[in-house]
Amino acid sequence: MIASPDDLAPRGELFWASAMAENGILKIGKKTAFQAHMIEHQLSAYTNCNHGFGLAVIHPTMYRHMMGGAPEQFARRVA
């Protein structure tokens, strides 16, 4: 999109990916946990911060807390 702003194909791909990420279809039948997302809703209600900024603050802290229980899931995999 940045390289060719008038090209509708990459724009359409971004819109489709955004819709799939938001509407929950990809999560059907799967166990999911969005603790950080729920925490952020409370944070933004209290502070009126931007949703993405709130998630950017909460995720690293939450992952550091969770990492002790399952370090193999947080290990960087190098191919």
BALOBA-1460 file (C-alpha; in Angstrom, 3 decimals):
// residues 79
<rec num="1" residu="m" x="0.000" y="0.000" z="0.000"/>
<rec num="2" residu="i" x="2.788" y="2.411" z="0.786"/>
<rec num="3" residu="a" x="4.693" y="1.684" z="-2.416"/>
<rec num="4" residu="s" x="1.572" y="1.882" z="-4.630"/>
<rec num="5" residu="p" x="-1.205" y="3.813" z="-2.880"/>
<rec num="6" residu="d" x="-3.497" y="3.592" z="-5.926"/>
<rec num="7" residu="d" x="-3.275" y="-0.225" z="-6.141"/>
<rec num="8" residu="l" x="-6.497" y="-1.584" z="-4.634"/>
<rec num="9" residu="a" x="-5.299" y="-5.208" z="-4.287"/>
<rec num="10" residu="p" x="-3.028" y="-4.702" z="-1.235"/>
<rec num="11" residu="r" x="-5.598" y="-2.374" z="0.290"/>
<rec num="12" residu="g" x="-8.239" y="-5.072" z="-0.085"/>
<rec num="13" residu="e" x="-5.929" y="-7.663" z="1.505"/>
<rec num="14" residu="l" x="-5.385" y="-5.385" z="4.491"/>
<rec num="15" residu="f" x="-9.127" y="-4.775" z="4.873"/>
<rec num="16" residu="w" x="-9.832" y="-8.534" z="4.661"/>
<rec num="17" residu="a" x="-7.132" y="-9.362" z="7.223"/>
<rec num="18" residu="s" x="-8.472" y="-6.658" z="9.542"/>
<rec num="19" residu="a" x="-12.017" y="-7.996" z="9.248"/>
<rec num="20" residu="m" x="-10.891" y="-11.554" z="9.996"/>
<rec num="21" residu="a" x="-8.870" y="-10.398" z="12.987"/>
<rec num="22" residu="e" x="-11.807" y="-8.491" z="14.465"/>
<rec num="23" residu="n" x="-14.896" y="-10.591" z="13.789"/>
<rec num="24" residu="g" x="-13.909" y="-13.790" z="15.610"/>
<rec num="25" residu="i" x="-14.501" y="-16.246" z="12.752"/>
<rec num="26" residu="l" x="-10.935" y="-17.534" z="12.975"/>
<rec num="27" residu="k" x="-11.415" y="-18.329" z="16.669"/>
<rec num="28" residu="i" x="-14.515" y="-20.519" z="16.302"/>
<rec num="29" residu="g" x="-13.994" y="-23.838" z="18.059"/>
<rec num="30" residu="k" x="-10.717" y="-22.790" z="19.642"/>
<rec num="31" residu="k" x="-9.871" y="-21.980" z="23.222"/>
<rec num="32" residu="t" x="-8.735" y="-18.389" z="23.407"/>
<rec num="33" residu="a" x="-7.604" y="-16.122" z="26.184"/>
<rec num="34" residu="f" x="-7.542" y="-12.376" z="25.772"/>
<rec num="35" residu="q" x="-6.772" y="-11.256" z="29.290"/>
<rec num="36" residu="a" x="-4.696" y="-8.299" z="28.099"/>
<rec num="37" residu="h" x="-7.522" y="-7.178" z="25.858"/>
<rec num="38" residu="m" x="-10.025" y="-7.200" z="28.713"/>
<rec num="39" residu="i" x="-7.574" y="-5.442" z="31.037"/>
<rec num="40" residu="e" x="-6.984" y="-2.774" z="28.408"/>
<rec num="41" residu="h" x="-10.699" y="-1.994" z="28.126"/>
<rec num="42" residu="q" x="-10.631" y="-1.126" z="31.813"/>
<rec num="43" residu="l" x="-7.450" y="0.920" z="31.386"/>
<rec num="44" residu="s" x="-8.861" y="2.954" z="28.502"/>
<rec num="45" residu="a" x="-12.147" y="3.497" z="30.348"/>
<rec num="46" residu="y" x="-10.206" y="4.902" z="33.291"/>
<rec num="47" residu="t" x="-7.522" y="6.868" z="31.428"/>
<rec num="48" residu="n" x="-9.133" y="7.484" z="28.013"/>
<rec num="49" residu="c" x="-5.967" y="6.175" z="26.322"/>
<rec num="50" residu="n" x="-5.879" y="4.805" z="22.795"/>
<rec num="51" residu="h" x="-6.711" y="1.062" z="22.676"/>
<rec num="52" residu="g" x="-3.560" y="0.096" z="20.761"/>
<rec num="53" residu="f" x="-1.331" y="2.126" z="23.059"/>
<rec num="54" residu="g" x="-2.906" y="0.477" z="26.094"/>
<rec num="55" residu="l" x="-2.288" y="-2.985" z="24.646"/>
<rec num="56" residu="a" x="1.321" y="-2.028" z="23.881"/>
<rec num="57" residu="v" x="1.815" y="-1.218" z="27.570"/>
<rec num="58" residu="i" x="-0.020" y="-4.238" z="28.986"/>
<rec num="59" residu="h" x="1.262" y="-7.038" z="26.727"/>
<rec num="60" residu="p" x="4.988" y="-6.931" z="27.616"/>
<rec num="61" residu="t" x="4.256" y="-6.816" z="31.337"/>
<rec num="62" residu="m" x="1.739" y="-9.642" z="31.121"/>
<rec num="63" residu="y" x="4.078" y="-11.808" z="29.016"/>
<rec num="64" residu="r" x="6.965" y="-11.286" z="31.451"/>
<rec num="65" residu="h" x="4.658" y="-12.449" z="34.235"/>
<rec num="66" residu="m" x="3.452" y="-15.501" z="32.278"/>
<rec num="67" residu="m" x="6.867" y="-16.505" z="30.949"/>
<rec num="68" residu="g" x="7.985" y="-18.149" z="34.189"/>
<rec num="69" residu="g" x="5.296" y="-20.827" z="33.856"/>
<rec num="70" residu="a" x="6.018" y="-21.774" z="30.240"/>
<rec num="71" residu="p" x="9.400" y="-20.440" z="29.059"/>
<rec num="72" residu="e" x="9.438" y="-22.817" z="26.064"/>
<rec num="73" residu="q" x="6.385" y="-21.042" z="24.628"/>
<rec num="74" residu="f" x="8.182" y="-17.715" z="24.800"/>
<rec num="75" residu="a" x="11.555" y="-18.904" z="23.506"/>
<rec num="76" residu="r" x="12.695" y="-17.375" z="20.247"/>
<rec num="77" residu="r" x="12.863" y="-20.030" z="17.563"/>
<rec num="78" residu="v" x="15.632" y="-19.610" z="15.041"/>
<rec num="79" residu="a" x="15.346" y="-21.629" z="11.854"/>
